Amino acid sequence: MNAFLEAESRIERERLATLLAVISHGAQGDKAAIERLHRELRHED
């Protein structure tokens, strides 16, 4: 059970780090740059 909770916590931290990166970059760039970064972070390209 602890391993599951630790994995869930790690996944949530990674998700929040990704969100922070997108928001931080978005504050400095245009919509196309934000969308490109978001795709890169989600490995959709």
Summary of the structure (lengths in Angstrom):
residues: 45
radius of gyration: 13.4
end to end distance: 35.2
largest distance: 43.2
contacts: 91
relative contact order: 0.11
helix: 82%
strand: 0%
